[in-house]
Amino acid sequence: MPDSGEVPRERTMPKPLNQFQRQVRRQVQRWTLIACFTPALLGTAPVRAQSWEAVDALRSKLTSHGVRVLQRDCSTRGLQGAYHPKNDILIVCRTHRNAAQVWNTLAHEATHRMQSCAGGSITLPSQHRMMSRVLRRETPQEWKSIRAYPRSQHLAELEARYTAKLPANDVLKLFDRYCGSTVRV
């Protein structure tokens, strides 16, 4: 190689990332992929979130990943559903009157399963303000209900309420993103 008079640059190894930096990088990569795929997802035949077909699709996805989905009479006033991560059980209370209400609860509780798979939050801090604004504007009662929870649960509830309002295909893709698309036998 002819000498060009340039001083050769030393190749150095990048500095190792600390735990926080790795977590932020993973979150950015996750949401970048979601943002890239969302237009393509919306171009596919959508499953309407208000339909029983959407409810069945999400319930099937949950059960194929080992989640026991149960319908129960819930005695706690106002309770619509629950997810118990220790035994991987998702409960939908029998208080719902139509597919839209069942979908909302199922998608909400499925989001808690996604959070469990991800080991915490499934959104970036930079998205929280926007999510809050959307919920306050579109579903003020949902927004107000978050205050009934301990402060430590506000973010998890914000994510769950916001995700439940997304189109069904997006919720299904998010579930695959955080909990994997492989099926347990």
N, C-alpha and C positions, 0 to 999 in steps of 0.2 A: 504494500500500500504506500503510495507516495506521501511524502511529508508535506502537509498543507500549512504547516506553521501553527496549527491550532493546538492548544493544550488539551490532551485527552481528558474527558470528564470522568470522574470517579463514579463507578456504579455503587450505589448504596442501597441497602435494604430499607424499605419503608419502616417507619417506627411502628411498633405494634400498637394496636388500638386498645384502649381500655374498655371495660365492660359497657359503660354508658355509650361510648362511640360505636361499639359493635351493635348495640341494641338500636341506636338511632339509624345506623346504616341499614339494618334489617328492615326496620319500619319504612324507611324511604324506599327501599327496593320493593317491598310488598305493595305500597300504595302506588309506586310508579307503574308496576305491572298491572295493577287494577285499573289505573287511569288509562293505560294503553289498551287494555282489553275491553273496557266498558263500551266504547263505540261499536266494536265488533259484536259484543254481547247484545246490544240493543238492536242490531240488525238481524238477529236470529229470531225465530218464532217465539214471541214472549209467552211466558206462563203468567196470566194475570194473578196478581197477589190476592185478589178478592175471590178467587175461584177455589172450589174443592180440589181441582186438579193441582193447584199450587200447594195446598195443604198436604195432599197425598205425596207430592214430589219431595217436599221437605221432610215429612215424616219418614218416608222411605230412606232418604239420605241419612237421617239421624240413626235410624235402626240399623242400617247397613254398616254404620261406624260403631256399633255396640251400645248405643244409647237406648235405654228402655223408655218408650214414650207411652205414658198412661193418661187416661182421662179419669178424673176423680171428682167427687163432691167435696168442695173445699169449705170448711166452716169459718175461716177467717174472712171477715167482711172486707170486700174490695179486692181480695186476692183473686187473680185471674190465672196464674200459673207459677211454676217454680222449677228451677234446675238445681239438682243436688249433685255436685261434682264428685263427692266421695264415692257414691254408688252409681254414678252416671245415669240418673233417672231424671226425666223431664216430665213434669205434670202439667196438664192443661185442665183447668177447672171447668165444670159443666155449667158455667154461667153464661156461656156464649150463645148468641141467637142466630148467627150466620157465619158464612165462610170467612168474611172479612175480619170478624172479631177473633175467630180461631186462628187465622193466619197471623194476625198482629201478635197474639200471645205466643204462638209457636215460633215465629221468627225472632221475637224478643228473647225467649228462653234459649233458642238456638245460638243467639249471639253470646249469651253467657257461656255456652259450650265452646264457642270459638275463642273466647277470652281464656278459658281454661286450657285449651290446646296451645294458645300463644303464650301462656304464662303471664298474662296481664292484658293491658290495653291493646286494642287492635287498630288504634288511630294515632295520628301524630298530634302533638300538642298544638301545632299550628292550625289544626282543623277543628279544634274544640269550640272556638268562638263562633265559627260559621255554623256548626251543628246546633249550637245553642240558639242562635238567631233563627234558624229554620224551624226548630221545634217550637220556639216561643211564638213565631208568626203562624205556622200551620196548625199546630195542635197545642194551644196554650194549657189545656188541662194536663196533657202528658208532661209538659215542662214543669208545671206546678207540682205534680205528683213526685218528682225527683226529690223535692225538699223533705218528703216524709221519710227518706232514707238517711242513715248516718252519713256525714260528710265524706267519709272514706269510701262510700259506695256511689257517690254522685257520678263519677266518670263512667263507671261500668254501666250505670243506668242510662246515662246520656247516650252511650254507644248503642245500647240495646234498643232504646226507643227510636233512635235515628235509623238504625239498620232495619228495624221492622217496617219502616215507611218506604224502603227502597223497593224497586221492582223485584219480583220473585226470582227472575234469572240472576240478578245481581247478588241476592242473598245466597242462592245456591252456589254461585262462583266464589263468594267470600268464604263460605263454609269449606269448600275444597281448598282454598288458599291457606286457611289457618289450620284445618284439621286433616288435610290430605284428601286426595281423591280415591285412595285405595279403600277397598271394602274388607271388613273383617268377616271371617267365616266362623 
